């Protein structure tokens, strides 16, 4: 008679606590370490920031752990109801949303929530499910329907207005459509149509959005007003030189010339104190982050997982590219934080969810490559 050894509670629970992907976790921890060093300097004179950020990081890792324990098959099952719930919440924001700083982005359901953040993850998940259901039988109208699924939440988010979040949703969603096999010829046509529609888009922009574009072209036209952010951040980035002024010795930040120095413009503080060499190190970390995400996408077990992993990786890239471009004065100011660097809870939770999804896909990857 065979005697079945009963596994201990620790052995049964162990798989749930070994879900973190080693390389991805190491890169994220490295970025968070750089973040805390920079935030300490940027928040001198602002009590409570460091403690709050530690709490945000712990919550982000909790979300990452939960997501990493959810299988891609379960994600496929919840994609449609999650997308539907997100659209209902966006409609709720449009009808009953709370206005803060001139924008209607929040909905009060016991607590204030921002559904547009939720859609950064849910929209590409929905599109990945859509293409998985049509694998092997894609037609031109499949991509048209996918575009409708993408633009539905984007239009609501733009209307709030929240151009930065809308751009991130478009980037993640379009990545799914592109990886699903969208032809380069179609992309060329879309670019031509986009260029032709720019005059119409310009008329649809809010006044402050048009002012941001004009300020980008010539920030000196209003140096103490609309151009102040760009001028001061580019001065900070340039004054760091090759090696920087040294940790906690950045004059632009500590003399309070750099606005939002702990959040959207923390890259200006980092650049001033650590210089070009520090920037190269930070960019290397982001390249490793994106590279690891692409590697996970390449090893994914099915089309859904591959498309979703590609979209999560694009979120990392878009956050970093837009923020660095904004702070450096080559893109308009749109309020996008620097991933794992900027202070804040909402963005960290979104990034934690994206990281957890990548880790789940890596755990369920193909064991044998064909």
C-alpha positions in Angstrom: 0.0 0.0 0.0 1.3 3.4 -1.0 1.3 6.0 1.7 0.7 9.6 0.4 2.8 12.1 2.3 0.7 15.1 3.2 2.4 18.3 2.2 2.9 20.8 4.9 1.1 24.2 4.8 4.3 25.9 4.0 4.9 23.7 0.9 1.3 24.2 -0.3 1.6 28.0 0.0 5.1 28.2 -1.4 4.0 28.5 -5.1 1.9 31.5 -4.3 5.0 33.3 -2.9 7.5 32.4 -5.6 5.6 34.1 -8.5 7.9 37.1 -8.9 10.1 37.0 -12.0 13.6 37.4 -10.9 15.0 39.7 -13.7 11.9 41.9 -13.8 11.8 42.2 -10.0 15.5 43.1 -9.9 15.0 45.9 -12.5 12.0 47.3 -10.7 13.8 47.3 -7.3 16.7 49.1 -8.9 14.4 51.8 -10.3 12.6 52.1 -7.0 16.0 52.5 -5.2 17.0 55.3 -7.6 13.6 56.8 -7.0 13.8 56.8 -3.2 17.3 58.4 -3.4 16.0 61.1 -5.7 12.8 61.6 -3.9 14.7 62.2 -0.6 16.5 65.1 -2.2 13.4 66.4 -4.1 11.2 66.3 -0.9 13.6 68.1 1.4 11.3 70.6 3.2 8.2 68.6 2.3 7.4 66.3 5.2 5.7 63.0 4.8 6.7 62.3 1.2 9.1 59.5 1.9 6.9 57.7 4.3 3.9 57.9 1.9 6.0 56.6 -1.0 7.1 53.6 1.1 3.4 52.8 1.7 2.7 53.3 -2.1 5.5 50.9 -3.0 4.3 48.2 -0.6 0.8 48.5 -2.0 2.2 48.3 -5.5 4.0 45.1 -4.7 0.9 43.7 -3.1 -1.1 44.4 -6.3 1.8 42.9 -8.3 1.7 39.7 -6.2 -2.1 39.4 -6.6 -1.9 39.9 -10.4 1.1 37.4 -10.7 -1.1 34.8 -9.0 -3.9 35.2 -11.6 -3.5 32.9 -14.6 -3.7 34.3 -18.2 -6.7 32.0 -18.7 -8.5 33.8 -15.8 -7.6 37.1 -17.3 -9.2 36.1 -20.6 -12.4 35.2 -18.7 -12.6 38.5 -16.9 -11.5 40.7 -19.9 -15.0 41.4 -21.2 -16.8 42.1 -17.9 -13.9 44.2 -16.7 -14.0 46.3 -20.0 -17.8 46.6 -19.6 -17.5 47.7 -16.0 -14.8 50.3 -17.0 -17.0 51.8 -19.7 -19.9 52.1 -17.2 -17.6 53.9 -14.8 -16.4 56.2 -17.6 -20.0 57.0 -18.4 -20.6 57.6 -14.7 -17.7 60.0 -14.6 -19.1 61.9 -17.6 -22.6 62.2 -15.9 -21.8 62.4 -12.2 -18.0 62.8 -11.9 -16.3 65.0 -9.4 -14.5 68.1 -10.8 -11.0 68.8 -9.5 -8.7 71.5 -10.9 -11.1 72.0 -13.8 -11.2 68.3 -14.9 -14.0 65.8 -14.4 -11.9 62.6 -13.9 -13.1 61.1 -10.6 -16.1 59.2 -9.4 -17.2 58.9 -5.8 -18.2 55.4 -4.8 -17.5 55.5 -1.1 -14.0 56.6 -2.1 -12.8 58.8 -5.1 -11.7 56.6 -8.0 -10.2 57.4 -11.4 -11.6 54.9 -13.9 -9.3 56.1 -16.7 -6.3 54.6 -14.8 -8.2 51.2 -14.8 -8.7 51.4 -18.5 -4.9 51.6 -19.2 -4.9 47.9 -18.3 -8.4 46.7 -19.2 -8.5 48.1 -22.7 -5.5 46.2 -24.1 -6.7 43.1 -22.2 -10.0 43.4 -24.0 -8.3 43.8 -27.3 -6.1 40.8 -26.6 -9.2 38.7 -25.9 -10.8 40.0 -29.1 -7.9 38.9 -31.3 -7.5 35.6 -29.4 -11.2 34.8 -30.3 -10.5 35.5 -33.9 -7.1 33.9 -34.2 -6.6 32.5 -37.7 -9.6 34.2 -39.2 -8.7 37.9 -39.0 -10.2 40.1 -41.7 -10.0 43.9 -42.3 -13.2 44.5 -40.4 -11.7 42.7 -37.4 -9.2 45.6 -37.1 -11.9 48.1 -37.6 -13.9 46.6 -34.7 -10.8 46.6 -32.6 -10.3 50.3 -33.3 -13.8 51.0 -32.1 -13.1 49.1 -28.9 -10.0 51.2 -28.4 -11.5 54.6 -29.3 -14.6 54.2 -27.1 -12.8 54.7 -23.8 -10.3 57.1 -25.3 -13.0 59.5 -26.4 -14.5 59.5 -22.9 -11.0 60.1 -21.3 -10.1 62.9 -23.7 -13.5 64.6 -22.9 -12.6 64.7 -19.1 -10.1 66.1 -20.2 -7.0 63.9 -19.6 -4.8 63.9 -22.7 -1.9 62.1 -20.9 -3.9 59.1 -19.9 -5.6 59.0 -23.3 -2.3 58.8 -25.0 -1.2 55.9 -22.8 -4.4 54.0 -23.5 -3.9 54.6 -27.2 -0.3 53.4 -27.1 -1.1 50.2 -25.2 -4.2 49.5 -27.4 -2.5 50.2 -30.7 0.4 47.9 -29.6 -2.1 45.1 -29.4 -3.6 45.8 -32.8 -0.1 46.1 -34.4 1.1 42.9 -32.8 -2.1 41.1 -34.0 -0.9 41.6 -37.5 -1.9 45.0 -38.8 -0.3 45.5 -42.2 2.4 48.2 -42.6 0.4 49.5 -45.6 -2.6 50.1 -43.2 -0.3 51.9 -40.7 0.9 54.2 -43.5 -2.7 55.0 -44.5 -3.5 55.7 -40.8 -0.5 58.1 -40.5 -1.6 60.0 -43.7 -5.2 60.2 -42.3 -3.8 61.4 -39.0 -1.7 64.1 -40.6 -4.7 65.3 -42.7 -6.9 65.4 -39.6 -4.5 67.5 -37.5 -6.3 70.8 -38.4 -9.6 69.3 -37.2 -8.0 67.9 -34.1 -6.5 71.3 -33.4 -10.0 72.9 -33.3 -11.2 70.2 -30.9 -8.5 70.8 -28.4 -9.2 72.7 -25.2 -7.6 76.2 -25.0 -5.1 75.0 -22.4 -4.0 72.1 -24.6 -3.4 74.4 -27.6 -1.5 76.7 -25.3 0.8 73.8 -24.2 1.6 73.0 -27.8 2.4 76.7 -28.6 4.4 76.9 -25.4 6.5 73.9 -26.5 7.3 75.7 -29.8 8.3 78.9 -28.0 8.3 78.7 -24.2 9.9 82.2 -24.0 6.7 83.8 -25.2 5.4 83.5 -21.6 8.4 82.7 -19.4 6.7 83.4 -16.1 3.4 81.7 -17.1 2.7 78.9 -19.4 6.4 78.5 -20.4 7.7 78.4 -16.8 7.6 74.6 -16.4 9.5 73.8 -19.6 12.1 76.6 -19.2 13.0 75.7 -15.6 13.0 71.9 -16.2 15.3 72.2 -19.2 17.6 74.5 -17.3 17.8 71.9 -14.5 18.4 69.0 -17.0 21.2 71.0 -18.8 22.9 72.4 -15.7 23.6 68.8 -14.5 26.4 68.6 -17.1 28.3 65.3 -17.3 28.4 64.2 -13.7 25.7 66.4 -12.0 25.9 68.7 -9.1 25.8 65.9 -6.5 23.0 64.4 -4.4 20.9 67.0 -2.6 22.9 69.8 -4.2 20.6 70.6 -7.1 20.0 74.4 -7.0 17.0 74.5 -9.4 15.1 72.0 -7.3 16.0 73.3 -3.8 15.4 76.9 -4.7 11.9 75.7 -5.9 12.4 76.7 -9.5 11.4 73.2 -10.7 7.6 72.8 -10.4 6.1 69.4 -9.3 9.6 68.3 -8.5 8.5 65.1 -6.6 6.0 64.0 -9.3 5.9 64.8 -13.0 9.2 66.7 -13.0 11.3 64.4 -10.8 13.5 63.6 -13.8 14.7 67.3 -13.8 15.8 66.9 -10.2 17.6 63.6 -11.0 19.3 65.0 -14.1 20.6 68.1 -12.3 22.1 66.1 -9.4 23.4 63.0 -11.4 24.1 64.5 -14.8 24.4 62.8 -18.2 26.0 59.7 -16.7 23.2 59.3 -14.3 20.7 59.7 -17.1 22.4 57.0 -19.1 22.2 54.6 -16.2 18.5 55.4 -15.8 17.8 54.9 -19.5 19.7 51.6 -19.3 17.4 50.5 -16.6 14.3 51.4 -18.6 15.8 49.6 -21.7 16.3 46.5 -19.5 12.7 46.8 -18.3 11.3 47.1 -21.8 13.6 44.3 -23.0 12.5 41.9 -20.3 8.9 42.7 -21.1 9.5 41.9 -24.8 11.3 38.7 -23.9 8.3 37.6 -21.8 6.0 38.5 -24.7 8.1 36.4 -27.1 7.9 33.4 -24.8 4.1 33.7 -24.1 2.0 30.6 -24.4 -0.7 31.9 -26.7 -1.8 34.9 -28.7 -3.7 36.5 -25.8 -0.7 36.4 -23.5 1.7 37.6 -26.2 -0.5 40.6 -27.1 -1.2 41.5 -23.5 2.5 41.2 -22.5 3.4 43.5 -25.5 0.8 46.1 -24.3 2.1 46.0 -20.7 5.6 46.6 -22.0 4.4 49.5 -24.2 2.9 51.1 -21.0 6.4 51.1 -19.4 7.9 52.6 -22.6 5.2 55.2 -23.1 5.4 56.4 -19.5 9.2 56.8 -19.7 9.4 58.3 -23.2 6.6 60.8 -22.7 7.8 62.0 -19.3 11.4 62.4 -20.3 10.4 64.1 -23.5 8.1 66.4 -21.6 10.7 67.4 -19.0 13.4 67.8 -21.7 11.2 70.2 -23.7 10.7 68.0 -26.8 7.0 67.1 -26.0 4.1 69.1 -24.5 3.5 68.9 -20.8 0.7 66.3 -20.4 1.1 65.2 -16.8 2.5 61.7 -17.2 4.7 60.4 -14.3 8.1 58.7 -14.7 7.6 55.0 -14.1 8.8 53.8 -10.7 10.4 57.2 -10.1 7.7 59.8 -9.6 5.9 60.1 -6.2 2.3 59.0 -6.3 0.1 56.0 -5.5 -2.2 55.6 -8.5 0.5 55.3 -11.1 2.5 52.9 -9.0 -0.6 50.7 -8.5 -1.1 50.7 -12.3 2.5 49.8 -12.9 2.4 47.2 -10.2 -0.6 45.6 -12.0 1.2 45.7 -15.3 4.3 44.0 -13.7 2.2 41.4 -12.1 0.5 40.5 -15.4 3.9 40.1 -17.1 5.0 37.9 -14.2 1.9 35.7 -14.6 2.5 35.4 -18.3 6.1 34.4 -17.7 5.0 31.7 -15.2 2.7 30.2 -17.8 5.1 30.5 -20.7 5.8 27.9 -23.3 8.1 25.2 -21.9 9.3 24.0 -25.3 9.9 26.5 -28.1 8.8 25.5 -31.6 
